[in-house]
Amino acid sequence: MNSRILRLAEERLSVAEDTFSRKLYNTCASEFYFALFTLMRAVLSDRHERRWKHIGIFTAFSRKCVEEGILPKELLKEVGQLNQELYYMRRKVDYGEGLDSFDIEVLGDYLSLVKEVFEVVKGRVDL
């Protein structure tokens, strides 16, 4: 795992937590997405030195997690769904009119899951 990219991911997660606590939900959703995206980049960087596209990164991340036992399959499935949801929210924020009330209600659950993924990945991958 690339520790420099991991630090970027952790910084994004920190910003997401801060914006959530300050009720800046649109910024929070975008930062959550990019925290997870950057974490996937950090995990993949040791064998995939390239620019990642938003659509393809989860497939490669999932494959590596299964091959190396980084995440349990149940959690990996949740991460896939989370990645899709956060990507959708980020697009609403960046290109639409922002989040609706349902999106805002689930952000707290997403925060917990993103933090769990960070901890599991950091505990199972050599830095």
N, C-alpha and C positions, 0 to 999 in steps of 0.2 A: 504494500500500500504506500502511496506517496504521501508522506507526512506534511509536506507543504500544502498540497491540495486539501488534505484533511483539515488543516488549520483554517483554510478558507471556508470549508463547509461548516466548521464549528462557529466561525464568526457569523456566518449567515444564520445559523440556528440561534445564536445569541440575539441577533437583531430581530429575528422572528419572535422570540420570547418577549423581548422588550416592547415591540410594537403591539403584541397581543395584550400585554398588561396595560398599555396606554390606550387600548381600544382603537388602534389604527389598523383596522381589520384588512383593508385592501392591501396595504403594504405588507402586513403580516402574511397573507396568503402567498404573495409573490416570494417573499423570503423563505417561507416553509418549502415551497417547491424547489427553489434554487439551493437550499441547504441539502435536500435529499438528492437532487441532481449532482451536486458537487461531491457529496459523499460517494455516490456511485462512481464518479470519475476517479476519486481517490483510490477506491478499491480496484478499479480496472487499470489504472495507469501503469502498473508494473509490467504488464504484457501488451498493453494497447496504447501506445503513444500516438494518439491522434485526436482530432477534434470530434467530439461526439454530437450527434443530432439528438434532439429530444425524443424522437420516436424510437430510435434504435437502442438507446443506452440500456433500458431495462432488460431487454432480451439478453444482452451480453452479461449484464450484472447478475441476472438470475442464473445463467449458465455457470458462471464462476462460483456463485454461492452454493449451488448444488454440487459441483465438482469438488469443491474444497470444504464443504460442510460449514460454511460461514453463518448461514441463517437456517433455522429449521423451516421445513417446507410450509408449515402453517403460517409462520410469520412472513415468509417470502411471498405467499399469496396475498396477504394483507398489504405488504409493501407495494405489490403490483397495482392493487386497487387504489391504494393511497396515492401512488405516483400519478395514476390517471385522474383522480379527483383533483389533486393539487395542480396538475397541468391545466385542467379545465378551468379551475378558479383563477389561475394566473392569467390565462387568456381573457377571461371576463374582465379582470382588473386592467390588463394592459391594452386590450382592444375593444372592450365593451363599456358598459356603464357601471361596472363595479359589482361587488357581491350583493346577494340578496339575503334576507333574514335567515333562511335555512343554512346557507353557506356559513354565516357568522356563528350560528349555533353549533356547528360541528367542528369549528376550528380548535376548540379546546381539546376535543378527542384526538384530533390530528396531531396536536402538540405532544400529547402523551405518547402516541405511537412513533412519531419521528424521534423523540428522545430515546425511546426504547431501542429503536433500530440503531441509532448511533452507539449506544452503550454495548449492544450485542456485537456489532461489527468491530468496534474498537477492542473488545475483549477477545475476539477470535482471530484477528488478523495481526500478524507481526508488523510493528511500525518501523 
